[in-house]
Amino acid sequence: MAEVVVYSTPLCAPCERLKQYLESKGVSFVAKDLLMDEEAAEKMEDLGIRSAPVLEVDGRCYSGSELTPEFLAQVLGIA
């Protein structure tokens, strides 16, 4: 199973939707709060990603318009 991390911020509706989607599909993930986790925030900054949520699957990060249900199903290998 892939290692899945969701980088999010508090009160972020798209972040909550992404986490709910993953939970509904039975995908286990680690959630990292970009306001509380300095290391996670620096990682996103280094990657040039300025918006949340960000989905990391086995070390590759996806964000923004990439995070469609179709794309998520493909990258996570779920139906």
Contacts in CASP RR format, 6 or more apart in sequence:
PFRMAT RR
TARGET T0000
AUTHOR 0000-0000-0000
METHOD contacts of the structure
MODEL  1
MAEVVVYSTPLCAPCERLKQYLESKGVSFVAKDLLMDEEAAEKMEDLGIR
SAPVLEVDGRCYSGSELTPEFLAQVLGIA
1 28 0 8 1.000
2 57 0 8 1.000
2 58 0 8 1.000
2 76 0 8 1.000
3 30 0 8 1.000
3 56 0 8 1.000
3 57 0 8 1.000
3 58 0 8 1.000
3 59 0 8 1.000
4 22 0 8 1.000
4 27 0 8 1.000
4 28 0 8 1.000
4 29 0 8 1.000
4 30 0 8 1.000
4 55 0 8 1.000
4 56 0 8 1.000
4 57 0 8 1.000
4 76 0 8 1.000
5 29 0 8 1.000
5 30 0 8 1.000
5 31 0 8 1.000
5 32 0 8 1.000
5 55 0 8 1.000
5 56 0 8 1.000
6 15 0 8 1.000
6 18 0 8 1.000
6 19 0 8 1.000
6 22 0 8 1.000
6 29 0 8 1.000
6 30 0 8 1.000
6 31 0 8 1.000
6 32 0 8 1.000
6 53 0 8 1.000
6 54 0 8 1.000
6 55 0 8 1.000
6 56 0 8 1.000
7 32 0 8 1.000
7 34 0 8 1.000
7 40 0 8 1.000
7 43 0 8 1.000
7 44 0 8 1.000
7 52 0 8 1.000
7 53 0 8 1.000
7 54 0 8 1.000
7 55 0 8 1.000
7 56 0 8 1.000
8 15 0 8 1.000
8 16 0 8 1.000
8 18 0 8 1.000
8 19 0 8 1.000
8 31 0 8 1.000
8 32 0 8 1.000
8 33 0 8 1.000
8 34 0 8 1.000
8 52 0 8 1.000
8 53 0 8 1.000
8 54 0 8 1.000
9 15 0 8 1.000
9 33 0 8 1.000
9 34 0 8 1.000
9 35 0 8 1.000
9 52 0 8 1.000
10 33 0 8 1.000
10 35 0 8 1.000
12 52 0 8 1.000
12 53 0 8 1.000
14 52 0 8 1.000
14 53 0 8 1.000
14 67 0 8 1.000
15 52 0 8 1.000
15 53 0 8 1.000
18 53 0 8 1.000
18 55 0 8 1.000
18 67 0 8 1.000
19 29 0 8 1.000
19 31 0 8 1.000
19 53 0 8 1.000
21 69 0 8 1.000
21 72 0 8 1.000
22 29 0 8 1.000
22 72 0 8 1.000
22 76 0 8 1.000
25 73 0 8 1.000
25 76 0 8 1.000
25 78 0 8 1.000
26 78 0 8 1.000
27 76 0 8 1.000
27 78 0 8 1.000
32 40 0 8 1.000
33 40 0 8 1.000
34 40 0 8 1.000
34 41 0 8 1.000
34 44 0 8 1.000
34 52 0 8 1.000
35 41 0 8 1.000
44 50 0 8 1.000
44 54 0 8 1.000
44 61 0 8 1.000
47 61 0 8 1.000
49 61 0 8 1.000
49 63 0 8 1.000
51 63 0 8 1.000
51 64 0 8 1.000
52 63 0 8 1.000
53 63 0 8 1.000
53 67 0 8 1.000
54 61 0 8 1.000
54 62 0 8 1.000
54 63 0 8 1.000
55 61 0 8 1.000
55 62 0 8 1.000
55 63 0 8 1.000
55 67 0 8 1.000
55 72 0 8 1.000
55 75 0 8 1.000
56 62 0 8 1.000
57 75 0 8 1.000
57 76 0 8 1.000
62 71 0 8 1.000
62 75 0 8 1.000
72 78 0 8 1.000
73 79 0 8 1.000
END
